């Protein structure tokens, strides 16, 4: 039986009176690549941010590798929220790559990657440098490790951000529109790296509008609309024979129509 790495059960999220995610449920198997698709405002990024508790669910529970994220039940079956220290420990298991690169402008590529390794994982400096060099090489940046963000293209900066997340050796990787700030050429650089990571059976949940990439990359695609789960399945099924007219309508805006091969 394939191991369930991530489970979200009856997740709701409200901001004031606006409920942006409504009873979302998902299980992600270890090594699976899942795409969250939908128009802007459909709740995709909010779901991603709730997985590592950058946003706290209004209702529902999230597990990662069998442990609750955000809290636990005590011996009286009462829910106890995690302390910041406990939450930080759990977040170490989750890597996240954002739309903006979020690199430290005053640090080189190498230093941007080693920072978390020395400060969060408490690795010795020599070991941290070796690990950072390994992951920068994995994203094809071995010749750029001494460069600062302003000396690199957007695609290179995003690949540094990916290397930084990978170097923490998380169980789960989250990608929130990692190519939205890039032009088509630089987009391809990042998507090619993500495809290489997929071949290594890294568990990934990805928010993207790059539907051509999603079609060939994902094991499963989930379509959401206005915070509501609409349907899921292998990408080829959703692209060629979607069950919902809403899914078909969305994909038609992306340049696909039902039956496209």
Sine and cosine of phi, psi and omega as CSV:
sin_phi,cos_phi,sin_psi,cos_psi,sin_omega,cos_omega
0.00,0.00,0.72,-0.70,0.00,-1.00
-0.95,0.31,0.67,-0.74,-0.06,-1.00
-0.96,0.26,0.72,-0.69,0.12,-0.99
-1.00,0.09,0.89,-0.45,-0.02,-1.00
-1.00,-0.01,-0.67,0.74,-0.05,-1.00
-0.82,-0.57,0.70,-0.72,0.06,-1.00
-0.67,-0.74,0.79,-0.61,0.09,-1.00
-0.87,-0.50,0.80,-0.60,-0.12,-0.99
-0.80,-0.60,0.87,-0.50,0.06,-1.00
0.78,0.63,0.78,0.62,-0.04,-1.00
-0.99,0.10,0.79,-0.61,0.12,-0.99
-0.83,-0.56,0.50,-0.86,0.11,-0.99
-0.57,-0.82,0.81,-0.59,0.05,-1.00
-0.85,-0.53,0.59,-0.81,0.17,-0.98
-0.90,-0.44,0.97,-0.24,-0.13,-0.99
0.91,0.42,-0.79,-0.61,0.00,-1.00
-1.00,0.05,-0.13,0.99,-0.06,-1.00
-1.00,-0.03,0.89,-0.46,0.07,-1.00
-1.00,-0.03,0.93,-0.37,-0.13,-0.99
-0.99,-0.15,-0.33,0.94,0.13,-0.99
-0.74,-0.67,0.77,-0.64,-0.16,-0.99
-0.80,-0.60,0.97,-0.24,0.10,-0.99
0.81,0.59,0.85,0.53,-0.01,-1.00
-1.00,0.00,0.73,-0.68,0.01,-1.00
-0.74,-0.67,0.69,-0.73,0.06,-1.00
-0.35,-0.93,0.52,-0.86,0.20,-0.98
-0.82,-0.57,0.72,-0.69,0.01,-1.00
-0.87,-0.50,0.84,-0.55,-0.01,-1.00
-0.98,0.19,0.43,-0.90,0.05,-1.00
-0.87,0.49,0.76,-0.65,-0.01,-1.00
1.00,0.08,-0.02,1.00,-0.04,-1.00
-1.00,0.10,0.52,-0.86,0.05,-1.00
-0.91,-0.42,0.91,-0.40,-0.09,-1.00
-0.89,-0.46,0.77,-0.64,0.07,-1.00
-0.98,-0.22,0.75,-0.66,0.19,-0.98
-0.99,-0.15,0.88,-0.47,-0.07,-1.00
-0.87,-0.50,0.44,-0.90,0.02,-1.00
0.43,-0.90,0.25,-0.97,-0.01,-1.00
-0.93,0.36,0.26,-0.96,0.08,-1.00
-0.84,0.54,0.69,-0.72,-0.01,-1.00
1.00,0.02,0.11,0.99,-0.04,-1.00
-1.00,0.08,-0.08,1.00,0.07,-1.00
0.98,-0.22,0.05,1.00,-0.10,-0.99
-0.88,0.47,-0.79,0.61,-0.04,-1.00
-0.91,0.42,-0.60,0.80,0.04,-1.00
-0.88,0.48,-0.67,0.75,0.06,-1.00
-0.87,0.49,-0.72,0.70,-0.01,-1.00
-0.87,0.49,-0.69,0.72,-0.04,-1.00
-0.94,0.34,-0.46,0.89,0.04,-1.00
-0.96,0.29,-0.45,0.90,-0.02,-1.00
-0.86,0.51,-0.65,0.76,0.04,-1.00
-0.95,-0.30,0.33,0.95,0.12,-0.99
0.88,0.48,0.52,0.85,0.29,-0.96
-0.95,0.33,-0.43,0.90,0.22,-0.98
-0.82,-0.57,0.66,-0.75,-0.01,-1.00
-1.00,-0.05,0.79,-0.61,0.05,-1.00
-0.86,0.51,0.63,-0.78,0.10,-0.99
-0.95,0.32,-0.62,0.78,0.08,-1.00
-0.61,-0.79,0.36,-0.93,0.10,-0.99
0.98,-0.18,0.18,-0.98,-0.05,-1.00
-0.76,-0.65,0.48,-0.88,0.00,-1.00
-0.78,-0.63,0.73,-0.68,0.08,-1.00
-0.90,-0.43,0.56,-0.83,0.20,-0.98
-0.77,-0.64,0.88,-0.47,0.01,-1.00
0.80,0.60,0.65,0.76,0.09,-1.00
1.00,0.01,-0.16,0.99,0.00,-1.00
-0.95,-0.30,0.63,-0.77,0.10,-1.00
-0.92,0.40,0.61,-0.80,0.16,-0.99
-0.99,-0.16,0.76,-0.65,0.06,-1.00
0.99,-0.12,-0.17,0.99,0.01,-1.00
0.18,-0.98,-0.21,-0.98,0.02,-1.00
-0.34,-0.94,0.27,-0.96,0.10,-1.00
-1.00,-0.07,0.73,-0.68,0.02,-1.00
-1.00,0.08,-0.09,-1.00,-0.07,-1.00
-0.91,0.42,-0.29,0.96,0.05,-1.00
-1.00,-0.09,0.19,0.98,-0.03,-1.00
0.89,0.46,0.48,0.88,0.07,-1.00
-0.99,-0.16,0.65,-0.76,0.01,-1.00
-0.98,0.22,0.80,-0.59,0.01,-1.00
-0.88,-0.48,0.85,-0.52,-0.02,-1.00
-0.93,0.36,0.54,-0.84,0.05,-1.00
-0.91,0.41,0.58,-0.81,0.22,-0.97
-0.94,0.33,0.25,-0.97,0.03,-1.00
-0.87,0.50,-0.57,0.82,0.01,-1.00
-0.93,0.37,-0.68,0.73,0.02,-1.00
-0.90,0.43,-0.67,0.75,0.01,-1.00
-0.90,0.43,-0.63,0.77,0.03,-1.00
-0.89,0.46,-0.62,0.78,0.03,-1.00
-0.90,0.45,-0.66,0.75,-0.01,-1.00
-0.94,0.34,-0.59,0.81,-0.01,-1.00
-0.91,0.41,-0.38,0.93,0.04,-1.00
-0.86,0.51,-0.39,0.92,-0.05,-1.00
-1.00,0.08,-0.08,1.00,-0.08,-1.00
-0.83,-0.55,0.83,-0.55,0.10,-1.00
-0.98,-0.18,0.60,-0.80,0.00,-1.00
-0.70,-0.72,0.72,-0.69,0.06,-1.00
-0.90,-0.43,0.83,-0.56,-0.13,-0.99
-0.99,-0.12,0.14,-0.99,0.09,-1.00
-0.87,0.49,-0.77,0.64,0.08,-1.00
-1.00,0.06,0.48,-0.88,-0.20,-0.98
-0.96,0.26,-0.46,0.89,0.05,-1.00
0.82,0.58,0.61,0.79,0.08,-1.00
-1.00,0.04,0.43,-0.90,0.10,-0.99
-0.99,0.16,0.89,-0.46,-0.12,-0.99
-0.89,0.45,-0.46,0.89,-0.08,-1.00
-1.00,-0.02,0.08,1.00,-0.02,-1.00
-0.90,-0.44,0.57,-0.83,0.08,-1.00
-0.93,0.36,0.19,-0.98,0.06,-1.00
-0.83,0.56,-0.71,0.70,-0.01,-1.00
-0.87,0.49,-0.71,0.70,-0.04,-1.00
-0.93,0.36,-0.57,0.82,0.07,-1.00
-0.86,0.51,-0.59,0.81,-0.03,-1.00
-0.99,0.15,-0.62,0.79,-0.06,-1.00
-0.96,0.27,-0.36,0.93,-0.12,-0.99
-0.84,0.55,-0.77,0.64,0.01,-1.00
-0.92,0.38,-0.52,0.86,-0.02,-1.00
-0.92,0.38,-0.62,0.79,-0.02,-1.00
-1.00,0.10,-0.62,0.78,-0.10,-1.00
-1.00,0.06,-0.59,0.81,-0.05,-1.00
-1.00,-0.08,-0.76,0.65,-0.01,-1.00
-1.00,0.06,-0.20,0.98,0.04,-1.00
0.88,0.47,0.57,0.82,0.04,-1.00
-0.97,0.26,0.54,-0.84,0.14,-0.99
-0.86,0.51,0.51,-0.86,-0.10,-0.99
-0.83,0.57,-0.69,0.73,-0.03,-1.00
-0.89,0.45,-0.67,0.74,0.02,-1.00
-0.93,0.38,-0.63,0.78,0.01,-1.00
-0.90,0.44,-0.68,0.73,0.01,-1.00
-0.90,0.44,-0.69,0.73,0.00,-1.00
-0.89,0.46,-0.66,0.75,0.00,-1.00
-0.94,0.35,-0.65,0.76,0.02,-1.00
-0.89,0.46,-0.69,0.73,0.03,-1.00
-0.88,0.47,-0.63,0.78,0.01,-1.00
-0.87,0.50,-0.73,0.68,-0.07,-1.00
-0.98,0.21,-0.50,0.87,0.12,-0.99
-0.92,0.39,-0.57,0.82,0.09,-1.00
-0.92,0.39,-0.61,0.79,-0.01,-1.00
-0.88,0.48,-0.53,0.85,0.02,-1.00
-0.99,-0.16,0.33,0.95,0.13,-0.99
0.90,0.43,0.69,0.72,0.00,-1.00
-0.80,-0.59,0.39,0.92,-0.06,-1.00
-0.88,0.47,-0.44,0.90,-0.01,-1.00
-1.00,0.05,-0.02,1.00,-0.11,-0.99
-0.85,-0.53,0.23,0.97,-0.15,-0.99
-0.91,0.40,-0.39,0.92,-0.02,-1.00
-1.00,-0.04,-0.07,1.00,-0.03,-1.00
-0.98,0.21,0.46,-0.89,0.09,-1.00
-1.00,-0.09,0.36,-0.93,-0.06,-1.00
-0.76,0.64,-0.66,0.75,-0.04,-1.00
-0.93,0.37,-0.23,0.97,0.01,-1.00
-1.00,-0.07,0.02,1.00,-0.06,-1.00
-0.89,-0.47,0.41,-0.91,0.09,-1.00
-0.95,0.31,0.22,-0.98,0.05,-1.00
-0.86,0.50,-0.64,0.77,0.02,-1.00
-0.90,0.44,-0.64,0.77,0.03,-1.00
-0.92,0.39,-0.66,0.75,0.03,-1.00
-0.88,0.47,-0.66,0.75,0.01,-1.00
-0.92,0.39,-0.56,0.83,0.04,-1.00
-0.94,0.34,-0.52,0.85,0.13,-0.99
-0.89,0.45,-0.67,0.74,0.01,-1.00
-0.88,0.47,-0.62,0.78,0.04,-1.00
-0.92,0.40,-0.70,0.72,0.02,-1.00
-0.88,0.48,-0.65,0.76,0.02,-1.00
-0.87,0.50,-0.69,0.73,0.01,-1.00
-0.94,0.35,-0.67,0.75,-0.02,-1.00
-0.91,0.42,-0.57,0.82,-0.07,-1.00
-0.90,0.45,-0.39,0.92,0.06,-1.00
-0.97,0.24,-0.12,0.99,0.02,-1.00
0.79,0.61,0.84,0.54,-0.02,-1.00
-0.97,0.25,0.30,-0.95,0.08,-1.00
-0.98,0.18,-0.45,0.89,-0.09,-1.00
-0.68,-0.73,0.68,-0.73,0.07,-1.00
-0.91,-0.41,0.73,-0.68,0.05,-1.00
-0.91,-0.41,0.72,-0.69,0.02,-1.00
-0.83,-0.56,0.87,-0.49,0.00,-1.00
-0.95,-0.30,0.99,-0.13,0.01,-1.00
0.73,0.69,0.85,0.53,-0.12,-0.99
-0.92,0.39,-0.21,0.98,-0.03,-1.00
-0.90,-0.43,0.13,0.99,-0.13,-0.99
-0.91,0.41,-0.42,0.91,-0.03,-1.00
-1.00,-0.10,0.14,0.99,-0.13,-0.99
-0.92,-0.40,0.47,-0.88,0.11,-0.99
-0.98,0.20,0.19,-0.98,-0.12,-0.99
-0.82,0.58,-0.64,0.76,-0.03,-1.00
-0.91,0.42,-0.72,0.70,-0.02,-1.00
-0.95,0.33,-0.51,0.86,0.09,-1.00
-0.85,0.53,-0.71,0.71,-0.02,-1.00
-0.89,0.46,-0.58,0.81,0.04,-1.00
-0.85,0.52,-0.71,0.71,-0.06,-1.00
-0.95,0.30,-0.68,0.74,-0.02,-1.00
-0.90,0.43,-0.57,0.82,0.04,-1.00
-0.91,0.42,-0.63,0.77,0.05,-1.00
-0.91,0.42,-0.67,0.74,0.02,-1.00
-0.89,0.45,-0.61,0.79,0.04,-1.00
-0.91,0.42,-0.64,0.77,0.04,-1.00
-0.89,0.45,-0.64,0.77,0.03,-1.00
-0.91,0.41,-0.59,0.81,0.01,-1.00
-0.88,0.47,-0.58,0.82,-0.01,-1.00
-0.93,0.37,-0.27,0.96,0.05,-1.00
-1.00,-0.04,0.15,0.99,0.06,-1.00
0.91,0.42,0.53,0.85,0.10,-1.00
-0.97,0.25,0.72,-0.70,0.01,-1.00
-0.97,0.24,0.81,-0.58,-0.09,-1.00
-0.67,-0.74,0.67,-0.74,0.19,-0.98
-0.88,-0.48,0.83,-0.55,-0.19,-0.98
-0.80,-0.60,0.77,-0.64,0.19,-0.98
-0.98,-0.18,0.83,-0.55,-0.01,-1.00
-0.41,-0.91,0.48,-0.88,0.16,-0.99
-0.98,-0.17,0.02,1.00,0.00,-1.00
-0.99,0.14,1.00,0.10,-0.13,-0.99
-0.95,0.32,-0.49,0.87,0.08,-1.00
-0.89,0.45,-0.67,0.74,0.07,-1.00
-0.90,0.43,-0.73,0.69,-0.03,-1.00
-0.84,0.54,-0.64,0.77,-0.07,-1.00
-0.88,0.47,-0.59,0.81,-0.07,-1.00
-0.99,-0.15,-0.26,0.97,-0.10,-0.99
-1.00,-0.05,-0.69,0.72,-0.24,-0.97
-0.99,0.15,0.50,-0.86,0.24,-0.97
-0.99,0.14,-0.53,0.85,-0.05,-1.00
-0.52,-0.86,0.60,-0.80,0.03,-1.00
-0.84,-0.54,0.71,-0.71,0.03,-1.00
-0.91,-0.42,0.81,-0.59,0.02,-1.00
-0.97,-0.25,0.77,-0.64,0.01,-1.00
-0.85,-0.52,0.47,-0.88,0.09,-1.00
-0.58,-0.82,0.82,-0.57,-0.01,-1.00
0.79,0.61,0.66,0.75,0.06,-1.00
0.98,0.19,0.10,0.99,-0.06,-1.00
-0.91,-0.41,0.72,-0.69,0.11,-0.99
-0.90,0.44,0.78,-0.62,0.02,-1.00
-0.97,-0.25,-0.82,0.58,0.07,-1.00
-0.25,-0.97,0.26,-0.97,0.04,-1.00
-0.58,-0.82,0.25,-0.97,0.06,-1.00
0.36,-0.93,-0.01,-1.00,0.09,-1.00
-0.85,0.53,0.62,-0.78,-0.04,-1.00
-0.79,0.62,-0.66,0.75,-0.05,-1.00
-0.87,0.50,-0.57,0.82,0.03,-1.00
-0.92,0.39,-0.71,0.70,-0.02,-1.00
-0.92,0.39,-0.57,0.82,0.00,-1.00
-0.96,0.27,-0.57,0.82,-0.10,-0.99
-0.98,-0.19,-0.56,0.83,-0.04,-1.00
-0.62,-0.79,0.89,0.45,0.01,-1.00
-0.91,0.42,0.57,-0.82,0.01,-1.00
-0.99,0.16,-0.47,0.88,-0.06,-1.00
-0.97,-0.25,0.64,-0.77,0.09,-1.00
-0.91,0.42,-0.49,0.87,0.02,-1.00
-0.90,0.43,-0.67,0.74,0.04,-1.00
-0.90,0.45,-0.72,0.69,0.00,-1.00
-0.87,0.50,-0.66,0.75,-0.02,-1.00
-0.90,0.43,-0.69,0.72,0.02,-1.00
-0.88,0.47,-0.74,0.67,-0.05,-1.00
-0.92,0.40,-0.49,0.87,0.05,-1.00
-0.91,0.42,-0.55,0.84,0.07,-1.00
-0.94,0.35,-0.40,0.92,0.01,-1.00
-1.00,0.03,0.08,1.00,0.05,-1.00
0.99,-0.12,0.19,0.98,0.02,-1.00
-0.88,-0.47,0.47,-0.88,0.13,-0.99
-0.73,-0.69,0.38,-0.93,-0.06,-1.00
-0.82,0.57,0.74,-0.67,0.01,-1.00
0.99,-0.12,-0.18,0.98,0.05,-1.00
-0.86,0.52,0.64,-0.77,0.06,-1.00
-0.98,-0.21,0.00,0.00,0.00,0.00
